Amino acid sequence: MEYVSRVPRPPLDGLIDDLYYLAGTPPYPRLTLPPMPAALLIVNLGAPLRVRGGADIETTGYADGCVITTPTRAFEFGYPRPTRSVGVHVKPWGLPIDFLQERRLTTR
């Protein structure tokens, strides 16, 4: 399994913890992730990712990738074997405020 992580340069370093690349055979078939105050973006470059959240019985496949925004419940995440993806770990509470806030341009 290859995992390469990089911290972005300003101005993205204020919003993003790291950008990563993941490839190879994961050491686990499924991973349970706890609730967290941060978003996660995954761009999938291989077989579909499998995600099961909250009270869902079945997993859902995501072929192109997915965005998980501040989950309030634990969720189960399954990487395909082999896997290949790139992703973004957003800083806690970083993305929604800065990206969704209305911006106004003023002229003088």
Buried (B, 14 or more C-beta within 10 A) or exposed (E): EEEEEEEBEEEEEEBBBBBBBBBEEBEEEEEEBEEBEBBBBBEBBBBBBBBBBEEEEEBEBBEEBBEBEBBEEEBBBBBBEEBBBBBBBBBEEBBBEBEEEEEEEEEE
